């Protein structure tokens, strides 16, 4: 029932009922516990075990959004990196630039970044608040997707790529500003209960803010005269209201060509996927990678290749 309830995020917005978005955060734990129960029942009580196994199979797509397997991926097309760099300072910026120069992408989408430096291989750039777009291709139009709203920032740039125009978005939805000690349980039951109430009080308003922000972004994308690629830190997990509504009508490049766990935020030592690369149906993702060797931020950089028709 809990796994099923997370699917209701596709239909019920947080402003109407925020509880389903809370459940989406616990989805990996629920799946693990349910799988253990399923295998136990298969071993000890075959009929009930088969029923639970059948129900687990029904949830393969929601599970794939957290961990996926795509054979025979072949990187081709334009290379894009999206990366939350966590308010880069001067020395940090130098490391970020060195990483980007080594990777040699065609387009870079940055979030939670105040970097304004030039990158030789990416001469065209646009900055808006805490998001930036760097490009090897000429920017023929750019701007904000929406006004700055509750520390949410999003910008777009129209790029002329090999004779075709593609619109790219760098998105950063409102952060939760959680610290590790806020979610770390203690041996005191009363203190844990107080922490849980405080946590809920912080999360619920942000879920509702995200609903407004996602609606603004979705409307902007639907009105685009060009194919769209969206990258960024959505501060939302794959079974959330935010994910369902951004992904609708788009391709999630991780689902298309990703492998392994999609974990992109590593600071809490918990499998959290909140950074994404989406594209229009007319664009073909050919490769997706979460680079877990790079520890310049509390996020891992996301690398994708896209074939533009």
N, C-alpha and C positions, 0 to 999 in steps of 0.2 A: 504493500500500500504506500509506503514511504517513497519507493522508487517511482511508482505511478504518479504520486502527487507532484513530483518535480516536473513531469511532463505538462502539467497544467500551467506552468509558466509561459507556455506558448500561447495561452488564451486569456489568462487572468493577470492584468497589470498590477504592479506593486501598490498603486494608489487605491486599488479596490481591495486587495488582500496581499499583504507583504509576506505572509508565512511561507508560501511556496518557494520564494527566493532564499529564505533561510535554509530550507531543506536541500536546495541545490548545492549549498556549500558542503553538506555532509555526504553527498552522493558517492564519492569513492569509498568511504567507510561503510556505507550501507551495502554497496555492491560486494565488498569483501566479506562482510558478515553473512549476507544472503548466500553467497557462493559456498561458504563453509557449511552453512546449514543444508544447502542443496546436496552437497557431496556426502554429508553425514546421512541424510535421509535415503540417498541412493544406495548407500552401503548397508543401511539397517532396515529400511522400509521402502521397498522398491516403487510401489505405486505412488506414494506421496512424493518420493524423490523425482520421479519422472515428471510429475506435474510442476514441481518447483523448477526443474531444469527447463521445461517448456516456457515457463514464465520468464526465466533468465534470458533465454534466447530472444524473446520479444524485446528485450532491452539492449540488444547488441549495438544498435545505432547510437543510443545515448552513451553507452560505454565506450564506443569507438571515438567519441569526441574527446575522451581523456587519453586513450591509448589506441594506436592504430598500426596497421601493417599494410604497406603498399609495395608490392614487388616491382622490380624492373623500372625504377624511376631514372630518368635521364635528363640532367640539367641542360636546358636549352632555352633560348629567348633572353629576355632582359632579367638581370639579377637585382633583387630588391632586398634591402635589410631594414627591418623595423626594430627599434631599440629604445627602451626606457633607460636613460643614462643617469637618473637620480641626481638631478641638480649638479651637474658637473662643475668642479672648480678648475683652476688653471692647470695644475699638474694632471688632474683627471682628464681634462680635455685633450691634452697631448697624447695620453694613452688611447683615448677614443679615436682620435684622428689616425694614430698609428695603426690601430686595428682596422679602420675603414680603408686606409690606403693599402694594407696587406690584402684585404678581401676584394678590393677593386670592384665594388658594385656599380650598377648603372644609376640606381636611385636609393636614397637613404631617407627613412622617416624616423625622426627622433621625437621622444616625448620626455616630459619632465626635464627639459634641457634648456639652458640659456646660451648654448653655443652659437656664436655668430661668425666664427672664423671661416676663412676661405679654405677650401679643399681643392687642390690643383685639378684633380681628375673629375671633380664635380663642380664646374664653374657657375652653374645656375642654382640659386637657392632662394627660399622664401621662409621668413620667420614670423610667427604670430604667437605671442604669449610664451607658453612653455612647449610649443611644438615647432618643428622645423622640417623642411623638405629640401634635400639636396639632390641635384640631378646632373647627369652627363648630357641630357637632352635639353633643348631650349624650352624655357617656360614662356608660354604665350598668354597665360592668364593665371591669376592667383587671388586668394583672398581667404577670409574667415568663413567657415561653414556656418557658425552661429556666434553671437556675442559671447564673450567670456562669461561663464555661468558657474558659480560655486566651484571654482578651481578646475573647471572643465575647459579644455581647449581643443579646437579642431580647425585644421586649415586644409586648403586644397591647392593644387597646381595643375594646370592643363599643359601637358607636354607633347611636343611634336616628335614622335618616335617613328623614324623611317617612313615618313610621309603620312603617318596617321596620328590622330590626336587621342591621347588617353588622359583621363582625369585621375589623379592620385590624391588620397586623403591621408593625413596623419592625425590620429585621434587619441585623445587622452580624456577619459571620463573621470568624474570627480573621485578623488582618492578617499579611502576610509581612514587613513592616518592611524593605523593600528600599530601598537608596539608589542613586542614579544611577550612581555609580562602581562599584557591584557588578556591573552589567550592561554597562557600557561596555567594549568590547574595547580592548586596547592593541597595540602593535607587538611585544610579547614573547610568543611562543608558550607558553612555560612558565608565565608569569604568567596568561595567558588560561585555560590548563588548570586552574590552581589556583583561579581565579575560578569556573570552571564547576563544579568539585567542591564549592567552598564554597556556591555557589548551590543546587546539588542538595541539599546537606545542610540548607539552610534550608527549601527548598520541600517536600521529601518528608514531613517530620513534620506540616507544616500541612495538606497534602492529606488525611492520615489523620485529623487533628482535624476537618477539615471534614466528613468522612464521618459522624462521630458527631453533629456539630451539625446537619447536614442531616436525618439520620434523626429526631432529636428534633423538629425543626421540622415535618417531614412528618407525623409521628404526631400532633402537635398540630393541624395543619390538618385532617387526615382525621377527627378527633374533634369538629371544630367543629359546633355545631348551626346555625350561620349561614353565609351566603355569606362568602367571604374575599377580601380584597385584601392582597397582600404587596408591600412596597416595601423597598428597601435596597441596601446594599453587600455583595455576596456574595463579593468578592475571588476570583471565579471567572469564567472566560471561557465563552462559549456552547457550547463542545463538551466541557465538563468533566463529570465525574461529578456534581458539585454541581448544575449546571444541569439535566442530564437528570432528576434525581430530584426537584428542586423543581418543575420545569415539568410533570412527568407529571400529567395530569388537570387541569391549569390552562391558562389562556390567557396567553401572553406578549404584553403589549400592544404591544410593538415589532413583533412579527411580525404582529399583527392590523392595526395602523394606523400603524406607524412608517414613516419615509422617510429615505433616506440611510444614512450610517454610524451605527452605534449607539454609537460611541466615547463613553465617559463618564469615563474616567480619562485625563487629558491630560499628566501630569507627565513621562512618558518619551518623548513625541513618537512614540508607536506606537499603532496602532488597538486599544485595549483596551476592551472592553465588560464591565464588572463590576457595574454598577448596573441594577436591574431593577424593573419593575412587573408583577406577576402578578395574576390574578384567577380566581375560580371560573367554571366554564362558564356558570353562570346569569347572570353579569354581562357586559355588552357594552362593551368599550373602544371609544371613539369618536374618540379623538385621542391622539397621543403625540409628544412633542418633547424632544430633548436641547438645552437652552439653552446654546449655545456662546458666547454674548455675556457670560456671567457668569463672572468669574474670581476668585471669593472663596475658592476652595479648589483643591486639586489634582483635584477632581472637578467635573463639570458637573452642575447640577440637572436632574432628570428631571421632566417635567410630563405628566400624563395626565388624560384625562376618561373617566368611566365612567358608563354608563347602568344604574341599578339598577332591575330589573323590579318 
